[in-house]
């Protein structure tokens, strides 16, 4: 299904709509100033109220949500779409008076210079499907910065983002010409190239392969904004290993299923001792089992994926092809790996544990510096400031408590950057 200027069209209409899209975009740009952040915020406020009343239950149920966790996730999403959150986001990222022209007199000049913050123009969003509703939020950020938005949906969206963006246009009709949604398959490169050619900026959510492919689509000079897949981990020192901290980490792992960029894939230990790491792993395993028992059950496909992965890992271990040791638990596992750089775990409650003395922390983490995001830090209060600074120097963009690695607020940066700033440009006028 396609959404264009507030109207739905069947997918078969894609090429016809693309044929006239440049003219439509130019017409919208010619009309004058884009919708204000206030208009976008009002629409999002109405959308949040709809979500809390159950308006999107059918789409969310189609994505596999159960009633219990459904309510909590809706409340968290409604907070991000609330007036208070979005007003704070605009103020933090663009400044309280970003829409007001500033007139300056450059040093050694007599003619004044007027600066304005304006939208890039047209953003082409290529969304990932690892966070439900993320494609719609990406468009909301584009709207807050005043851009026309073309969204290519991920295959797993199941209609949720299109419905959300359709409701935004209904709540505030002036937003409808600034929203286009296509369910174009990722292998339809000609269609994606046509969308990319219309854009002043391309926003890509995805891994290295997706980003490389999008770079090939972009014309020279088009701004490429990459929100790539990231790796997150926990780092623990002996002085911080309390049951409370480990239980928080276990709950985080099972709540996120390790599917988010901010999910813990690896627990690094500030030790060079395999025996200490094994003892900690055996201490953590029952806490992970308890968190698994409290979590919603996995779907059949995910269970099959985990079973096959762990069976292969067991065979490799018994054949002596890997130095790793697998500790199986009920609904979870821990793999003791020795030393090594950050990597993706088997996910779904299957954690990697690695040795990493702090003297080798920077050198080890920087092997994956372009992929680092969140570190859940487990240490004593006296160690926290020094280790936090060390993690930042290694390339991490966020340090949190172990149980809140994936907690999101309106003021969070995206991978160390402010999206609304990247979706705007500075224009100048000389007297």
Residue, then its C-alpha position, 0 to 999 in steps of 0.5 A: x500500500x502507498x500513501x501520497x498526500x493523505x490518500x491510499x493507493x495500491x502498490x501497483x500504482x507506484x510507477x505512475x505516482x513516481x512519474x508525477x512526483x517531481x511536479x508534486x514536490x515542486x508545487x508543494x515547495x513553491x507554495x511557501x513556508x512549510x508547516x511549523x513544528x507546532x503543527x507537527x506537534x499538534x498532530x503527534x499529540x492527537x496521534x498519541x491520544x489515539x494510540x492510548x485509546x487502542x486505535x493501533x491495536x490491530x496493526x500491533x497485534x499483527x506484529x506479534x504483540x501480546x496484550x500485556x507488553x502491548x500496553x507498556x510499549x504504547x505508553x512509551x511511544x506515546x511519551x515520545x510523541x507527546x507535546x512536552x517531549x517534542x517541544x523539548x526535542x526541537x528546543x534542544x536540537x535546533x535552539x529556542x529561536x531557530x526560526x528567527x533570522x539572525x543578523x550579524x556583522x562579520x569582523x572587518x565587514x561593513x555589510x550585515x549578514x542575515x542567517x536563517x535555519x531552513x529545511x533541507x527540502x526533500x528527505x528520502x527515508x530508507x527505514x529498518x524494521x528492527x523497531x516497530x513504528x521507527x519509520x513513522x518517527x523518522x518521518x516525524x523528525x523530518x517534519x519537525x525540521x520542515x521537510x517533505x518526506x518520502x518513506x520507503x517502508x521495511x518489509x516487516x512494517x505490516x502497515x503500522x507506520x503507514x497508518x500512523x502517518x495517515x492519521x497525522x495527515x488527518x489530524x492536521x491536513x496541511x501535513x499531508x502534502x509533506x508525507x509520501x509512503x511507498x512499500x517498495x521492495x529493497x530489490x526494486x533499485x530503479x524505483x529507489x533510484x527515482x526516489x533518491x534523485x528527488x531528495x536533498x538528503x537521504x536518511x538510511x537506517x540499516x547495516x553496512x550493506x544497506x548503507x553501501x547500497x544507498x551510497x551508490x544511489x545518491x547523487x554527488x552533493x546529496x546529503x547522506x544521513x546514516x543511522x546504521x546498525x550499531x553494537x552495544x555491550x555491558x562492561x563490568x568490573x569486579x567491584x560493581x558485580x552486584x546481584x541488582x546490577x546483574x538482574x537489571x542486565x538480565x531483564x534488559x536482555x530479555x525485554x529487548x531480545x537483543x534486537x535493538x542497536x542499544x541491546x547488550x550483545x556482549x558482557x565484557x569483564x575487567x579481568x584476564x582470568x578465564x576462571x573469574x569469567x566462568x564463575x561470573x557466567x555461572x552466577x549470571x545464568x540463573x538470573x537470565x533464566x528468571x528473566x526469560x521465564x518472566x518474558x513473553x515466549x518467543x515465536x516459533x521462527x525465533x525459537x528455531x533460529x536459536x535452537x539451530x544456532x546453539x546446536x551448531x555451536x555445540x558441535x563446533x565446541x565438541x569438535x575443538x573448532x572453537x575455544x568458546x564454551x556454551x553454558x545452556x539455560x532454560x530459554x537462554x544461554x551464555x557463551x564464554x568467549x575469552x578475549x575479542x572485539x564487540x560482535x553480534x550475539x545469537x540474540x533472543x537471550x543468548x549472551x556472549x561473555x568476554x575478557x577485557x582488562x581496562x588496559x586493553x579497552x580502547x584498543x579492543x573496542x576501536x576495532x569496531x569503532x564505527x559500530x559502537x553505541x551504548x555501554x551498560x556500565x557495571x562498576x563501583x561509584x569510585x570507578x564510574x567517572x574514569x571508566x565512562x571517559x575511557x569508554x567515550x574515548x574508545x568510540x561509545x556514544x552513550x553510557x548507562x546503567x545496565x538495566x536502562x541501555x535501551x531506555x529512550x527519551x526525547x532528548x537522546x541523540x542519535x548515535x552521537x548526533x542531533x537529527x533535526x540539525x542534520x535535516x536542516x541547512x543554514x541559508x544566508x543573505x547579505x545586505 
